[in-house]
Amino acid sequence: MKYNLTEIVELIKDRRTIYPETFGPRKVHKEQLELMLEAANWAPTHGHTEPWRFKVFSDGALISLMSELAEIYKEITPTEKFVQSKYDRLFKRAEQASFVVALCMKRHDHTKITELDEIMAVAASVQNMALVATAYGVGTFWSTGSIQAERLKTYLHLEEKDRCLGFLYVGYPEGEWPNGKRNIWLNKVEWNQ
Ligand SMILES: Cc1cc2nc3c(=O)[nH]c(=O)nc-3n(C[C@H](O)[C@H](O)[C@H](O)COP(=O)(O)O)c2cc1C
């Protein structure tokens, strides 16, 4: 056996979505985020396009990002569906998260690779980040709110065919590491012989 399978499978099962509201005051180090980003770069990539692009926000830039996300939420939400606490929550997240990473996809002009493949490659890279974070005891939350908004693309300086696939909030949870829940894997598998 090349690696410790028991530990690896435990790590995979232990990766949790951990909301910024449960992050404590302990800050994640830049070096930890760097290892997460390095691991992200080793995701599989059809045609070696390596379409993942990450924009890291912290400190003042994070405050600006969260206020932009709050304004976008207000702008795209019909008045009757607007929830003030959701709007306020976005501002608070700037204080709760150590970093927020915009998860972007670079769409190359001359490529036969489908957009779906590029999106899947970015998703795989995000999972790599989350697994490294889990090994540190660091929590991550992948949020996809407001990512369709044109205004967000402008804010992130994305080109026409690029996409933002969400935001990864990174921070140390204060309390207990949450338990996960899944339906049995056997019921999702069809064996063909
Ligand atoms: C692509 C993607 C987008 C997600 N977006 C959101 C989101 O916008 N809001 C949210 O509360 N959770 C979001 N999640 C997290 C899921 O709610 C979470 O993965 C699920 O509840 C299972 O929990 P676990 O990650 O702890 O196993 C997203 C997850 C994925 C993979």
The ligand as an SDF file (V2000), in Angstrom:
LIG
                    3D

 31 33  0  0  0  0  0  0  0  0999 V2000
  -21.0170   23.4970   -5.7290 C   0  0  0  0  0  0  0  0  0  0  0  0
  -21.5150   23.6660   -4.3200 C   0  0  0  0  0  0  0  0  0  0  0  0
  -22.1730   24.8380   -3.9690 C   0  0  0  0  0  0  0  0  0  0  0  0
  -22.6540   25.0360   -2.6700 C   0  0  0  0  0  0  0  0  0  0  0  0
  -23.2950   26.1970   -2.3770 N   0  0  0  0  0  0  0  0  0  0  0  0
  -23.8160   26.3640   -1.1490 C   0  0  0  0  0  0  0  0  0  0  0  0
  -24.5220   27.5600   -0.8360 C   0  0  0  0  0  0  0  0  0  0  0  0
  -24.6160   28.4880   -1.6540 O   0  0  0  0  0  0  0  0  0  0  0  0
  -25.0590   27.6610    0.4050 N   0  0  0  0  0  0  0  0  0  0  0  0
  -24.9290   26.6560    1.3370 C   0  0  0  0  0  0  0  0  0  0  0  0
  -25.4500   26.8070    2.4400 O   0  0  0  0  0  0  0  0  0  0  0  0
  -24.2240   25.5390    1.0820 N   0  0  0  0  0  0  0  0  0  0  0  0
  -23.6680   25.3650   -0.1410 C   0  0  0  0  0  0  0  0  0  0  0  0
  -22.9370   24.2260   -0.4260 N   0  0  0  0  0  0  0  0  0  0  0  0
  -22.6150   23.2750    0.6640 C   0  0  0  0  0  0  0  0  0  0  0  0
  -23.6250   22.1600    0.8090 C   0  0  0  0  0  0  0  0  0  0  0  0
  -24.7530   22.6660    1.4650 O   0  0  0  0  0  0  0  0  0  0  0  0
  -22.9760   21.0330    1.6300 C   0  0  0  0  0  0  0  0  0  0  0  0
  -21.9200   20.4920    0.8860 O   0  0  0  0  0  0  0  0  0  0  0  0
  -23.9730   19.9330    1.9820 C   0  0  0  0  0  0  0  0  0  0  0  0
  -24.8800   20.3910    2.9090 O   0  0  0  0  0  0  0  0  0  0  0  0
  -23.2930   18.6810    2.5590 C   0  0  0  0  0  0  0  0  0  0  0  0
  -22.5820   19.0030    3.7320 O   0  0  0  0  0  0  0  0  0  0  0  0
  -21.0150   18.6760    3.8780 P   0  0  0  0  0  0  0  0  0  0  0  0
  -20.2920   19.5060    2.8520 O   0  0  0  0  0  0  0  0  0  0  0  0
  -20.6660   19.0800    5.2780 O   0  0  0  0  0  0  0  0  0  0  0  0
  -20.8130   17.2110    3.6510 O   0  0  0  0  0  0  0  0  0  0  0  0
  -22.4570   24.0140   -1.7030 C   0  0  0  0  0  0  0  0  0  0  0  0
  -21.7780   22.8440   -2.0590 C   0  0  0  0  0  0  0  0  0  0  0  0
  -21.3180   22.6670   -3.3480 C   0  0  0  0  0  0  0  0  0  0  0  0
  -20.5860   21.4070   -3.7260 C   0  0  0  0  0  0  0  0  0  0  0  0
  1  2  1  0
  2  3  1  0
  2 30  2  0
  3  4  2  0
  4  5  1  0
  4 28  1  0
  5  6  2  0
  6  7  1  0
  6 13  1  0
  7  8  2  0
  7  9  1  0
  9 10  1  0
 10 11  2  0
 10 12  1  0
 12 13  2  0
 13 14  1  0
 14 15  1  0
 14 28  1  0
 15 16  1  0
 16 17  1  0
 16 18  1  0
 18 19  1  0
 18 20  1  0
 20 21  1  0
 20 22  1  0
 22 23  1  0
 23 24  1  0
 24 25  2  0
 24 26  1  0
 24 27  1  0
 28 29  2  0
 29 30  1  0
 30 31  1  0
M  END
$$$$
